[in-house]
Amino acid sequence: MNTNTKPELLAPCGSMESLTAALKAGCDAVYIGGQAFSARQNAENFSHDDIIEAVRLCHRHGVKIYQAINIAVFDSELPKLADEIRFACEAGIDGLIVQDRAVEKIVRDSCPEMPVHASTQMTLHFEDSVLWAKEHGFKRVVLSRELDRETIAKLSKLGVETEIFVHGALCMSVSGQRYLSAMIGSRSANRGLCAGACRLPFSSMGKPRDRYALSLKDLTLIKNADELQNLGVSSLKIEGRMKRPEYVSAATGEFRAALQGEDYDYDLLRSAFSRSGFTDGYYSGKRDSTMFGARSYEDVSDMTSSLTKIHEKYKSELPRFELSMSLSVRRDEPSTLTATDGTETVTLSGATPQEAINRPLTSEAAVSQLSKLGGTLYRPGNITAEIEPGLMLPLSELNSLRRQAVEALDNLRQERLTVEKPFAPANYLSEASVRPKTPLQLWVSVEKISQLQEIAFEKAIIPLSLTSDYINSGYDPKKAVLSPPRFTLHAEKVEEDLLKAKALGFETAMATNSGYVRMLRRLGFTVIGGFGLNITNSLSAHEYESDGLSALTLSFELKTAQLSAIKTTVPKGAILYGRLPLMVLANCPIKAETGCKSCPHTLTDRTGTTFPVACHMKTGSDYNEFLNSKTLYLPDKLGYFDVDFGVMMFTEEGPEEVRAILEDYQTQTARKSGKELTNGLYFRGVQ
């Protein structure tokens, strides 16, 4: 909820050079990452000494500074995580951007004065998800990039600050649900090391040649600057901690101009960095082929030619404050200068004036000299000079008084805004206990009800859209776990369908993202946590247990030993079979490339590897899933898994194959298969 008339302009800073560029270009706030726990691990990032200097510099400029501690954290890293949070609190950071709920718990227990922002990695995109974050003490919610203007406006009226991306790179996948890089090369997007595999050639028409079916153009909403200020959002965020300082200068400066109603240079913005131009497709609701584009030779050439212009345009400090001064020059008294920036006031004493021999100092000359504020953060305000006749004071003395006043006000602002927040260490897992080991249950997740006909099952995870088919086939609704869409632009319709299912006797549903935790509990369902919650440590698990979840599916980016290390008081599980979903796609790449009529339901990369694409849009959902090319198959390795249940994800398998695979797992015997198989990440892990 934005109570100001003007939203904050938030700039990305991956280095001290980018920070300086953002400040000169006129940002209202910046976000940075430390050298640990940042979702842009390949940026230069900030050492602890750099962070202290960055805080000082930002606060001197009257600019807020947020630190991104926004990766999924392992149990072994929790002590170091607590140390990083403590440092941020003591350094005067203005807020933390977080993905992992371990950060939420540490801040709540040890430094409740530190504001916490829910990262876009938490996949918060409908009303219940924003209210869930608000109820958990998050000061701000960074909304998913895939929302249209109407949804953004609605979510910005819920009593918590909202932040939206207005410029920069768009990943093909909904944030927080990207696993392609991890699966291909163990470089996890949730750990800040995404390799950008979606920018490589892919096509729905076979092995690609210069086709980039998973590459979106960069976002810009600069043409919507007037409208953005009336949506109710609190912060307008520019993406780009991996990009060079010139990009930060251009993006920040041109957006500042647009927000102030001034002329902006669209061509300069494009030349600073784009991928065949820009898109506003999600914001405008036009999710079509025009959103796609790749980085071209011309784009690179344009950037090179624009660097000099950017340097020239943003080489000087931008005046941020109005400086009013009052000079008094009297006989036999030290001269005095009182200066104020509207918040702080200082009074300084200078030299005693002398009798003028030739030219006495006039008020006009003194005001003119004091007004020379170039290279500072100030523009002249009300400047007056009261000078007794016949006196002389060197101009150098006036310059000295002006410089001292500027420095004193800068220091007072820096001191006022740099607030150390007390941090009290705590035993964060004092409530956790280890449950006794139980026999492994196999839960069956299906895409078609016919996949259940050859088997007996403890629990069946079924899409919400198949509730009627499930009941009509004679299955017990009490043995089902409903799975609502992993991404939705129509939460009201999802809620309506859940209520209909509840009336049919369904009792349990899966929270495929954090927003469903609140919705499902509000509707009276027993709630099970899905893998999309990205639970990778015991603190995060504890937080979801505290939300009332009765079981938790842990992240498939964990190694088996890491799965075992996570302490829970409710059953914990892992995906043990299937085509792992690597991306959630809110814009169908196949439809954009070839249309729906000839859809092959696959994409092929430059090596000839084919990846299935599961279409959910045909059932009324708002997304597709990009699935792994290989099938996770682990029947002979179950002894390594210290979990209570395993999720068997069946997609294209027929009933007989489902039954045969379940028999493999029940007997823990692997058999030969014509499919390409994988152990996933359970034995190699992610960085």
C-alpha positions in Angstrom: 0.0 0.0 0.0 1.6 3.3 -1.1 0.6 6.2 1.1 2.9 8.5 -0.9 1.9 10.2 -4.2 5.1 9.1 -5.8 6.4 5.5 -5.8 10.0 4.8 -5.0 12.4 4.3 -7.9 14.5 1.3 -7.0 17.8 0.7 -8.8 20.0 -2.5 -9.0 23.6 -2.3 -7.9 26.0 -5.2 -8.4 29.1 -3.2 -7.6 30.2 0.1 -6.0 30.6 1.5 -9.5 26.9 0.7 -10.3 25.9 2.2 -6.9 27.6 5.5 -7.8 25.9 5.4 -11.2 22.5 4.8 -9.6 22.9 7.7 -7.1 24.0 10.1 -9.8 21.1 9.1 -12.0 18.5 9.9 -9.3 17.3 6.7 -7.7 15.2 6.8 -4.5 16.5 3.4 -3.3 19.0 0.7 -4.3 19.2 -3.0 -3.7 22.5 -4.9 -3.4 23.8 -8.3 -2.6 26.5 -9.4 -0.2 29.1 -12.0 -1.1 26.9 -14.7 0.3 23.2 -15.6 0.2 22.5 -13.3 -2.8 20.5 -14.5 -5.8 23.0 -12.9 -8.2 26.1 -14.8 -7.1 27.9 -14.0 -10.4 27.7 -10.2 -9.9 30.7 -8.5 -8.3 28.6 -8.0 -5.1 29.6 -6.2 -1.9 32.1 -7.2 0.8 31.2 -6.2 4.4 33.5 -3.2 4.1 31.7 -2.3 0.8 28.3 -2.6 2.5 29.3 -0.2 5.3 30.6 2.3 2.7 27.5 1.8 0.5 25.2 2.4 3.5 27.1 5.6 4.3 27.0 6.8 0.7 23.3 6.0 0.2 22.2 7.7 3.4 24.2 10.7 2.7 22.2 11.0 -0.5 18.9 10.4 1.3 18.5 7.0 -0.5 17.4 3.8 1.1 19.5 0.6 0.7 18.1 -2.9 0.7 20.1 -6.1 0.9 19.0 -9.2 -1.0 19.5 -12.2 1.2 17.3 -14.2 -1.2 18.5 -17.7 -1.9 17.4 -21.1 -0.6 19.6 -22.0 2.3 20.8 -25.4 3.5 20.9 -26.5 7.2 24.7 -26.4 7.2 24.6 -22.7 6.2 22.2 -21.5 8.9 24.8 -20.3 11.4 26.5 -18.2 8.6 23.1 -17.0 7.5 22.4 -15.7 11.0 25.8 -13.9 11.0 25.0 -12.2 7.7 21.6 -11.0 8.9 23.3 -9.7 12.1 25.8 -7.8 10.1 23.1 -6.2 7.9 21.2 -5.2 11.0 24.2 -3.6 12.6 25.4 -1.9 9.4 22.1 0.1 9.0 20.6 -1.7 6.0 17.1 -0.4 5.5 15.4 -3.7 4.6 16.1 -7.4 3.6 14.7 -9.0 0.4 14.2 -12.6 1.2 13.1 -15.9 -0.4 13.8 -18.4 2.3 11.6 -18.4 5.4 14.6 -19.1 7.5 15.5 -15.5 7.1 12.0 -14.5 8.2 12.3 -16.5 11.4 15.8 -15.3 12.3 14.7 -11.7 11.8 11.6 -12.2 13.8 13.4 -13.9 16.7 16.5 -11.7 16.8 15.9 -8.4 15.1 12.2 -7.6 14.7 13.1 -4.0 13.9 14.5 -5.0 10.5 11.9 -4.7 7.7 11.6 -7.8 5.5 10.5 -7.8 1.9 9.1 -11.0 0.3 11.1 -11.6 -2.9 9.5 -12.3 -6.2 11.1 -15.8 -5.7 8.3 -16.6 -3.3 5.8 -16.6 -6.2 3.3 -14.2 -4.6 0.7 -13.2 -7.2 -2.8 -13.3 -6.0 -4.8 -11.9 -3.0 -4.3 -14.7 -0.5 -0.6 -14.7 -1.2 -0.2 -11.0 -0.5 -2.3 -11.2 2.6 -0.3 -14.3 3.8 2.8 -12.2 3.5 1.2 -9.3 5.4 0.0 -11.5 8.2 3.6 -12.9 8.6 5.0 -9.5 9.1 6.5 -8.8 5.7 6.6 -5.1 5.1 6.6 -5.4 1.3 5.7 -8.0 -1.3 7.6 -8.1 -4.6 4.9 -9.3 -7.0 5.4 -11.8 -9.7 6.5 -10.3 -13.0 3.7 -12.0 -15.0 0.8 -9.8 -13.6 -1.3 -7.4 -15.6 -2.1 -3.8 -14.6 -5.5 -4.6 -13.2 -4.2 -7.3 -10.9 -1.3 -5.1 -9.7 -3.7 -2.4 -8.8 -6.0 -4.8 -6.9 -3.1 -6.3 -4.9 -1.8 -2.9 -4.1 -4.9 -2.1 -2.0 -4.4 -4.8 0.6 -2.6 -2.8 3.2 1.0 -3.9 2.5 3.6 -2.3 0.3 3.9 -3.8 -3.2 6.9 -3.6 -5.5 6.8 -4.4 -9.2 9.5 -4.8 -11.9 9.3 -2.0 -14.5 12.5 -2.6 -16.5 15.0 -5.4 -17.2 15.3 -9.0 -18.1 12.3 -11.4 -18.1 12.9 -15.0 -17.4 10.7 -17.4 -19.3 9.7 -19.1 -16.0 7.8 -17.7 -13.1 10.3 -16.7 -10.5 10.9 -19.2 -7.7 9.8 -22.1 -10.0 12.9 -22.3 -12.2 14.9 -25.6 -12.1 16.3 -25.9 -15.6 19.7 -24.6 -14.8 20.0 -26.8 -11.7 19.0 -29.9 -13.6 21.3 -29.3 -16.6 24.4 -28.2 -14.7 23.7 -28.1 -10.9 23.6 -24.3 -11.0 20.5 -23.5 -9.1 18.4 -20.3 -9.8 17.1 -20.6 -6.2 20.7 -20.5 -5.1 21.6 -17.5 -7.2 23.6 -19.3 -9.9 21.2 -19.6 -12.8 23.2 -20.3 -16.0 20.6 -18.7 -18.2 19.9 -21.9 -20.2 16.6 -20.5 -21.5 18.6 -17.9 -23.5 20.1 -20.7 -25.6 18.5 -22.0 -28.8 15.2 -24.0 -28.3 12.5 -24.7 -30.8 9.2 -26.6 -31.1 10.2 -27.5 -34.7 13.1 -29.8 -34.0 16.7 -29.1 -33.5 16.9 -25.3 -33.5 18.9 -23.1 -35.8 18.8 -19.5 -34.6 15.5 -20.0 -32.8 15.1 -18.9 -29.2 11.7 -20.2 -28.1 12.4 -19.7 -24.4 13.9 -16.2 -24.6 11.7 -13.2 -23.8 12.5 -9.6 -24.7 13.4 -7.4 -21.8 10.6 -5.6 -20.0 10.1 -1.8 -20.0 7.1 0.1 -18.7 8.6 3.5 -19.2 5.8 4.5 -21.6 3.4 3.8 -18.7 5.2 6.1 -16.2 2.1 8.2 -15.5 -0.1 5.2 -15.0 2.4 3.5 -12.7 2.2 6.3 -10.3 -1.5 5.8 -9.8 -1.6 2.0 -9.4 -0.9 2.2 -5.6 2.5 0.4 -5.8 5.2 1.5 -3.4 8.3 0.7 -5.4 9.2 0.5 -9.1 12.1 -1.9 -9.5 14.7 -2.0 -12.2 16.3 -5.4 -12.8 20.0 -5.7 -13.5 22.5 -6.4 -10.7 24.5 -8.4 -13.3 24.7 -5.5 -15.7 27.3 -2.8 -16.1 27.1 0.7 -14.5 26.2 2.4 -17.8 23.0 0.3 -17.9 22.2 1.3 -14.4 22.7 5.0 -15.2 20.6 4.9 -18.3 17.7 2.8 -16.9 17.6 4.8 -13.6 18.0 8.2 -15.2 15.5 7.8 -18.0 12.9 6.3 -15.6 13.4 9.2 -13.2 12.8 11.7 -16.0 9.7 9.8 -17.2 8.2 9.7 -13.6 8.8 13.5 -13.3 7.0 14.1 -16.5 10.1 15.1 -18.4 11.3 14.0 -21.8 13.2 10.7 -21.8 15.4 9.0 -24.3 13.8 5.7 -25.3 16.6 5.0 -27.8 19.3 5.5 -25.2 17.4 3.1 -22.9 17.2 0.5 -25.7 20.9 0.9 -26.6 22.0 0.5 -23.0 20.6 -3.1 -23.1 17.8 -4.9 -24.9 16.9 -8.1 -26.6 15.6 -7.0 -30.0 13.6 -4.3 -28.2 11.3 -4.4 -25.2 7.9 -5.9 -24.2 5.1 -4.9 -21.8 3.2 -8.1 -22.7 2.4 -9.3 -19.2 1.5 -5.8 -17.9 -0.8 -5.1 -20.9 -2.2 -8.6 -20.9 -1.0 -9.3 -24.4 0.8 -12.6 -23.9 1.7 -13.5 -27.4 4.6 -14.0 -29.8 5.6 -10.3 -29.7 7.1 -10.9 -26.3 9.9 -13.1 -27.6 13.3 -11.9 -28.6 17.0 -12.7 -28.3 20.2 -10.6 -28.0 21.4 -9.7 -31.4 24.6 -8.3 -32.9 22.9 -5.0 -33.5 21.9 -4.8 -29.8 25.5 -5.3 -28.8 26.7 -2.7 -31.3 24.1 -0.2 -30.1 25.3 -0.6 -26.5 28.9 0.0 -27.5 28.1 3.2 -29.3 25.9 4.6 -26.5 28.5 4.3 -23.7 30.0 7.8 -24.2 26.6 9.5 -24.3 25.6 7.7 -21.0 28.8 8.7 -19.3 28.4 12.4 -20.4 24.7 12.5 -19.3 25.2 11.1 -15.9 28.7 12.2 -14.8 27.6 14.8 -12.2 25.7 14.6 -9.0 22.0 15.1 -9.2 20.7 17.8 -6.8 18.3 16.2 -4.4 17.7 18.8 -1.8 16.9 22.5 -1.7 19.4 24.4 0.4 18.4 27.6 2.1 21.1 29.8 3.7 21.2 33.0 5.7 24.5 34.9 5.9 25.2 37.5 8.6 28.2 39.8 8.4 28.6 42.4 11.1 31.5 44.6 12.4 33.7 43.1 15.1 31.8 39.8 15.0 32.6 36.5 13.4 30.5 36.0 10.2 27.8 33.4 10.6 26.0 31.1 8.0 22.8 29.3 8.9 21.9 26.6 6.4 19.0 24.1 6.2 17.9 21.4 3.9 14.4 21.4 5.3 15.1 18.7 7.8 18.4 19.5 9.4 19.8 23.0 10.3 23.4 24.0 11.0 24.9 27.4 12.0 28.6 28.0 11.3 31.0 30.7 12.3 33.6 32.2 9.9 36.1 34.9 9.9 35.5 38.4 11.3 35.0 40.9 8.4 37.5 43.7 7.7 36.8 47.3 6.7 36.7 47.4 2.9 39.4 49.4 1.2 38.1 49.2 -2.4 35.0 47.0 -2.9 32.8 46.2 0.0 30.9 42.9 0.0 27.4 43.3 -1.2 24.4 41.1 -0.5 24.0 40.4 -4.2 27.6 39.2 -4.5 27.4 37.1 -1.4 24.1 35.4 -2.5 25.6 34.7 -5.9 28.7 33.1 -4.4 26.7 31.0 -1.9 24.4 29.8 -4.7 27.3 28.0 -6.5 26.3 24.5 -5.5 27.4 22.6 -8.5 28.8 19.1 -7.8 26.8 18.8 -4.6 23.5 17.3 -3.7 21.8 20.7 -3.4 20.1 23.2 -5.5 19.7 26.8 -4.3 16.7 27.6 -2.2 16.0 30.8 -0.3 19.5 32.4 0.1 19.8 35.8 1.9 22.7 37.9 3.1 22.6 40.6 5.7 25.8 42.7 5.5 26.6 45.9 7.3 27.9 48.5 4.8 31.6 49.0 4.2 32.8 45.5 5.2 34.9 43.1 3.2 34.9 39.3 3.5 36.9 37.3 1.0 35.0 35.1 -1.4 37.2 32.2 -0.4 35.6 32.6 3.1 32.1 32.3 1.7 33.2 29.3 -0.3 34.6 27.7 2.9 31.4 28.4 4.8 29.3 27.0 2.0 31.4 23.8 1.8 31.3 23.4 5.6 27.5 23.8 5.6 27.1 21.2 2.8 29.4 18.7 4.6 27.7 19.2 7.9 24.2 18.7 6.5 25.4 15.6 4.6 26.9 14.2 7.8 23.7 14.9 9.8 21.5 13.2 7.2 23.9 10.2 7.0 23.8 9.9 10.8 20.0 10.3 11.0 19.3 7.6 8.4 21.9 5.1 9.4 20.1 3.3 12.2 21.7 0.3 13.8 19.1 -2.4 14.6 19.8 -4.5 17.7 20.4 -8.1 17.1 19.9 -10.7 19.8 21.1 -14.3 19.0 18.5 -17.0 19.6 18.1 -20.7 19.5 16.1 -20.7 16.3 15.3 -24.4 16.3 14.4 -24.8 20.0 10.9 -25.9 19.0 12.0 -28.6 16.6 12.1 -32.3 17.4 13.0 -35.3 15.4 10.1 -37.7 14.6 10.6 -41.5 14.6 11.3 -43.0 11.3 8.2 -44.5 9.6 7.8 -46.9 6.6 8.0 -45.1 3.3 4.6 -44.4 1.7 4.3 -43.9 -2.1 1.9 -41.1 -3.0 0.7 -41.2 -6.6 0.5 -37.9 -8.6 -1.5 -38.2 -11.9 -2.5 -36.0 -14.8 -5.3 -38.4 -15.8 -7.7 -40.3 -13.6 -7.3 -43.4 -15.8 -3.7 -43.7 -14.5 -5.2 -44.8 -11.1 -7.3 -47.7 -12.5 -4.6 -50.5 -12.2 -3.3 -49.7 -8.7 -4.1 -49.4 -5.0 -2.9 -46.2 -3.4 -2.5 -44.5 0.0 -2.9 -41.0 -1.4 -3.5 -39.7 -5.0 -2.5 -36.2 -5.9 -4.9 -35.0 -8.6 -5.3 -31.7 -10.5 -8.1 -29.6 -9.1 -9.7 -29.7 -12.6 -10.2 -33.5 -12.3 -12.3 -33.6 -9.2 -15.5 -34.7 -11.0 -13.7 -37.4 -13.0 -12.2 -38.7 -9.8 -15.6 -39.0 -8.0 -17.3 -40.4 -11.1 -14.7 -43.1 -11.3 -15.7 -44.2 -7.8 -12.6 -43.2 -5.9 -12.6 -42.1 -2.2 -12.2 -38.3 -2.0 -10.7 -38.7 1.5 -7.7 -40.4 -0.2 -7.1 -37.6 -2.6 -4.9 -34.5 -2.4 -6.1 -31.7 -4.6 -3.4 -29.8 -6.5 -4.5 -26.3 -7.5 -2.7 -24.5 -10.4 0.9 -23.5 -9.6 0.3 -20.1 -11.1 -3.1 -18.4 -11.6 -4.4 -15.1 -12.8 -7.9 -16.2 -11.7 -7.7 -17.0 -8.0 -11.4 -16.4 -7.6 -12.2 -19.2 -10.0 -9.7 -21.5 -8.2 -11.4 -20.8 -4.9 -14.8 -21.5 -6.4 -13.5 -24.9 -7.7 -12.1 -25.7 -4.3 -15.4 -25.0 -2.6 -17.2 -27.3 -5.1 -14.6 -30.0 -4.4 -15.0 -29.6 -0.7 -18.8 -30.1 -1.1 -18.0 -33.4 -2.9 -16.1 -34.7 0.2 -12.5 -33.7 -0.6 -10.6 -32.8 2.6 -6.9 -32.3 1.7 -5.1 -30.1 -0.8 -1.6 -29.1 -1.7 -0.1 -25.7 -1.3 1.8 -25.4 -4.5 2.9 -21.9 -3.5 2.8 -19.9 -0.3 -0.5 -18.1 -1.3 -2.4 -21.4 -1.2 -1.4 -21.9 2.5 -3.7 -19.1 3.4 -6.5 -19.9 0.9 -6.6 -23.6 1.7 -6.7 -23.1 5.5 -9.3 -20.4 5.1 -11.5 -22.8 3.2 -11.0 -25.5 5.8 -8.7 -28.0 4.0 -6.0 -30.1 5.5 -2.9 -28.6 3.8 0.2 -30.4 2.5 3.2 -28.4 1.3 4.3 -28.9 -2.3 7.8 -28.8 -3.7 7.2 -25.3 -5.1 7.6 -23.9 -1.5 11.3 -24.6 -2.0 11.9 -26.0 1.5 15.6 -26.6 1.9 16.3 -26.3 5.6 14.8 -27.0 9.0 13.9 -23.4 9.8 11.8 -23.0 6.7 10.1 -26.3 7.4 9.4 -25.1 10.9 7.8 -22.0 9.6 5.4 -23.9 7.3 4.6 -26.3 10.2 3.7 -23.2 12.2 1.3 -22.3 9.4 -0.6 -25.6 10.1 0.7 -27.7 7.3 0.3 -31.4 8.0 3.1 -32.7 5.7 5.9 -31.1 3.7 7.3 -32.0 0.3 11.0 -31.0 0.3 12.8 -29.4 -2.6 14.2 -31.8 -5.2 17.4 -29.6 -5.3 18.5 -31.3 -2.1 21.0 -34.2 -1.9 19.8 -37.2 0.0 21.9 -36.4 3.1 20.4 -32.9 3.1 16.9 -34.3 3.0 17.8 -36.5 6.0 19.2 -33.5 7.9 16.0 -31.5 7.8 14.1 -31.8 11.1 10.3 -31.7 11.0 7.5 -32.6 13.4 5.2 -33.5 10.5 5.8 -36.1 7.7 8.3 -35.0 5.1 8.5 -36.3 1.6 10.4 -36.0 -1.7 9.6 -36.5 -5.4 11.0 -40.0 -6.2 9.7 -40.6 -9.7 8.8 -38.7 -12.9 9.5 -35.9 -15.3 10.6 -33.1 -13.0 8.9 -29.8 -13.8 11.8 -27.4 -14.7 9.8 -24.2 -15.5 6.4 -22.7 -15.1 5.5 -20.9 -18.3 3.0 -18.1 -18.2 3.4 -17.5 -22.0 3.4 -20.6 -24.2 6.5 -20.7 -26.3 5.1 -23.3 -28.6 2.0 -21.3 -29.3 4.2 -18.3 -30.0 6.3 -20.2 -32.5 3.9 -22.5 -34.3 0.4 -22.0 -32.9 -1.7 -24.5 -31.0 -3.1 -26.6 -33.9 0.2 -28.3 -34.7 1.5 -28.3 -31.2 4.1 -31.1 -30.7 4.1 -30.7 -26.9 7.9 -30.6 -26.9 10.8 -28.2 -27.3 14.2 -29.3 -28.6 17.5 -27.7 -27.6 20.7 -27.2 -29.7 22.0 -30.7 -28.8 18.9 -32.4 -30.1 17.5 -33.1 -26.6 13.8 -33.0 -26.4 11.8 -31.7 -23.4 8.1 -32.3 -23.0 5.8 -29.3 -22.4 2.7 -30.1 -20.4 -0.2 -27.9 -21.4 -2.5 -26.8 -18.6 -4.0 -23.8 -20.5 -6.4 -26.2 -22.3 -8.0 -27.0 -18.9 -8.5 -23.3 -18.0 -5.2 -22.7 -16.2 -2.8 -19.9 -16.9 0.4 -21.7 -17.4 2.3 -24.7 -19.0 5.1 -26.7 -17.5 8.5 -27.4 -19.1 9.4 -30.9 -18.1 12.8 -32.6 -17.8 14.0 -34.6 -20.8 14.8 -37.5 -18.6 12.7 -39.4 -16.1 13.6 -39.6 -12.4 13.8 -43.3 -11.6 15.2 -44.5 -8.2 13.6 -47.8 -7.1 17.0 -49.3 -6.2 18.1 -46.3 -4.3 15.3 -45.8 -1.8 17.5 -46.8 1.1 19.3 -43.4 0.8 16.0 -41.5 1.4 15.1 -40.7 5.0 11.6 -39.5 4.2 8.1 -40.5 5.1 6.5 -40.4 1.7 7.6 -40.3 -1.9 5.7 -38.5 -4.6 5.4 -40.5 -7.9 4.8 -38.0 -10.6 3.1 -39.7 -13.5 2.5 -37.6 -16.6 2.3 -39.4 -20.0 2.4 -43.0 -18.5 -0.5 -45.3 -19.2 -2.2 -47.4 -16.4 -0.2 -50.5 -17.0 3.1 -48.6 -16.9 2.0 -46.8 -13.7 1.4 -50.2 -12.1 4.7 -51.6 -13.2 6.7 -48.7 -12.0 5.0 -48.8 -8.6 5.9 -52.5 -8.4 9.5 -51.6 -9.1 9.5 -49.2 -6.1 7.7 -51.6 -3.8 10.3 -54.3 -4.6 13.1 -51.7 -4.8 14.2 -53.3 -8.1 15.3 -51.4 -11.1 14.5 -52.7 -14.6 15.6 -51.8 -18.0 13.6 -49.1 -19.7 13.5 -47.4 -23.1 13.4 -44.0 -21.4 16.3 -41.8 -20.6 16.6 -42.0 -16.8 18.2 -39.8 -14.2 18.9 -39.8 -10.5 18.0 -36.1 -10.5 20.0 -33.9 -8.1 19.8 -36.2 -5.1 23.4 -37.5 -5.4 25.1 -34.6 -7.1 23.3 -31.6 -5.6 23.4 -28.0 -6.6 25.8 -25.1 -6.1 
